[in-house]
Amino acid sequence: MTGPADAFLVTGASRGIGRAIAERLLARGMRVGAVGRDERALRELAKSAPSQVVVMVGDLSLPDQRSEIARAARSTFGELLGVVLAAGVARHEPFSTLSEKSLRHTFEVNFFSPALLCRDLAPLVAKGGSLTMVSSTLATKPAPNTAAYAASKAALEALTRTMAIELAPHVRVNAVAPGIVDTAMVRDLRLEPGEVAPTGQALKERLEAQQQSMAELHPLGRLGNATEVARAVDYLIRSNWSTGTVLTLDGGLTL
């Protein structure tokens, strides 16, 4: 896609999938509004392409900071070629002990934040530009202890399809749904309620077993990586006849 707009806003750009997406767009010569809570990590990203990166620090779970990000994008760029919503939070907890606070926080970050940012930023997106969500295969194939996360991603996919209809033909709206991707989010030890985390060698072995167990869920025998997801997002950004698409990238997990 070519045109005067060359800027993207990327949320969750400080690490993981969001960071990989930002790096891929920078490699293509795009300007990037890098949004995240970790200012140090965002500053490190900016060092790699100081003339292309605008650091935007903010906690998207807080409405005031979310609104400030939208205002900053408007005043900094004026026009955007696209927005990529990669920020997310995942907590593994049984439904029987799921608290209202945890449920609301998960939806605030994973659903309300992208929904309201898209509402505010869609008018800035150039004709033919795009909004791209990072969903999850859990939206359609839930696993135990993921009720809040799975439900928030299912809502995000419904939002994607609805916005695709309402914003056409000016703006395209798509999502990528990865399987389990090897990022810091999935490397945390998953404990049973009341279980005390092991330490030392026992912790190391438990984490290795957890990673291996997750890898074996995928017919291709491994977890995905953030770079692979970034390539899929870039494909959707460039795919001018794609809207309302949820692109699954999961090593066969949902087969």
N, C-alpha and C positions, 0 to 999 in steps of 0.2 A: 504494500500500500504506500502511495506517495502523496505528498501534499504539504501544505505549510505547517501543519501541526506535527511536532516531533517529540511530544512530551507524554509520559505516562505517570500516573500515580500508582504506586505499589504499596499496599499495606502488608505488615508483617515482614518488612524488608531487612530486619536486623539479623535474621538467622533462618536456617532451614529452607523450606520451599520458597518463601518470599524472597530471601536473599539470592537464591539461584535464579529466580525470575528477573530480579533487578539486574544481576550481573549479565544475563543474556541480552536484555534490552540495551544495556550500556555497550555491550560488544557490537551491537547493531548500529551504534551511533546515536541512540535516543537519549533525550534528557529524561531523568527520573526523579520524581518527588518520592523520596524514600521515607516511608512512615513506619514508626515503631516506638516502643518504650525505651529501648536500650540506646541511649545517645552515643555511648562509646562505640558500639558496634556500627551504628550508622555513620559515625565520623570515619571509621576505618574503611567502610565502603566508599565514602566520598574521596578518600585519598587515592583510590584507584582511578578515578575520573573526576577530578575536582571541578572541571568546567561543565560537567553533565549532571552532577548530583546535587539536589537540594534536600538537605536534611530537615525532616519534619517530625519532631518528637511529640508523641502524644499517646495517651491511654484511650483506646477506642471504646472501652467499656464505660467511659464517662462522657455523657452527652455534651458537656461544655467543651471538652477537648476535641471531641469529634467534630463539632461545629467549627472550631477554630482551624482544624485541618482543612475543612472544605473552604473556608475563607482564605486560608493561605494559598491553597491551590489556585483559587480564582485570581488572587492578586499577583501571584508569581508567574503563572503560565498563561492565564487568559483563556487559552484553548488547549484541549488535551486530545491526543490521538486515542487514548484509552485509559481505563482504570482496571487494575488487577487486585482483587480482594483476597489476599492470602493469609491475613491474620486469623488466628484461631486458638482455641483453648480446648483441651481434652482432659477430662477427669474420669477415672475408672472407679465406679462405685456401684454397689448393688442397688437395684430399684427400690428394694425394701427399706433402704436407709437413705435414699436420695433426699436431700434437704431442699426446701424451696429456695434458699439462698444460692445453692450450687446450681440448681436448674435455671434460675433467673440469670446468673452470671454467664453460664454457658450460652444461653440464647442472646444475651446482650452483646457478646463478642462475636458469636458465630452467625447470628441471623440479623438482629436489629442494627448492628453496626454496618454491615454491608448494604442492607436494605436502605437505610437512611443516607448513607454516603452516596449510593447510586442515585437516589432521588435528588440529592443536592448537586451532584457532579454531572449527571447526564446532560444538562443543558450546555455544559462546557465542552462536551465531546464533539469533535468535528464530524461532519457527514461521512459515513463509512467507517467511523471508529467503532470501538467496542468496549463492553464491560465484560470482564471474565472472572468467574468465581472459582475458588478452590473448594471443592466438596470432598466427598469420601465415599468409598464403596459401602461404608456402614449405613449410608442413607437408604440403601436397598437390600443390604444383607447385614443386619445387625448382629452383634455378638454380645454375650453376657457382659453386664456391668458397663454398658455404653448407652444406656437409654437417653440421657440428656444430649450427648454428643450426636448420636444417630438421628434423633428427632430434629435437632437444630440443622443438620445437614440435609435432611429430607425437606425441611421447610425452605432451605436455601435453593434446592433444586426446583421446587415449585415456583419460587420467586423468579428464578432464572427464566423459566418458560413463560411466565406471565409477562415479565418485562420485555422479553423478546417480541411478544405480540404487540404490546403497547408502544414500544419505542421504534418499531420498524416503520418505514425503511431507513430512517436516519441513523440509528445506532443498532449494532448487533450485540446480542447478549448470549454468552455461552458459559459452560462450566467444565472443569476437568474433575474426574472422580478417581483419585488414586487408591490403590490398595495400601498396604502398610509400607510406609517409606521410612528409611533409616535416617531419622533425625533425632535431635535431642528429645523431642516430644515422646517418642516411643522407647527411648532408652532408660527412662525412669523405671525403677522396680515397681511391679504391680503387686500390692500386698492385699491379703484378705483382711476383712474388718477385724480390728483388734490385734492383728499380727505385728510383731516387732521386727523391724528390718535387720537382717544379719549384717555383720561387718567383716572387714578384712577379706580373706580368701573365700569365705563362704558367700559373701556378697558378690564377689567377682564371678564365682561359679554359677550363682543363681541368675545373674544378669546374662551370662553366656547361654545358659539353658533357655532363658526366656526369649532371647533373640533367635536361637535355633528353632524353638517351637513356633514362633511367628513365621520364620522363613519357610518352614515345612507346610504351612497352610497354602502356599502358592505353588501350583503345578510346576512353575519354572524354577522352584527350589531356592529362591532368594527374595529378600526385600527389595523394593525399588529404591532409587536414590533421587535426591532433589533435582539434579541436573536433568534426569529423564522427564520429570514432571514439568520443568521449565521449558523443555523442548515442546511438550504437548501444548502448553499454554501459548507458546509462540506460534504454533501451528494454528490454533484457534484465532489468534490475533490477526494472522495473515489470510485466513480462509474467508474470502469476501462473500461467499455464498453459504455461510454457516451461521445460523442463529437458532437459539433454542436447543442447541446440542449439549448433551452431557456426555463428554468423552471419557470412557472408562479406560484406565491404564493400571492394570492390577496383577500382572504376571499369572493370570488365570484364576485368581482368588474367587471370583464370583461364578465360575463354571460349575 
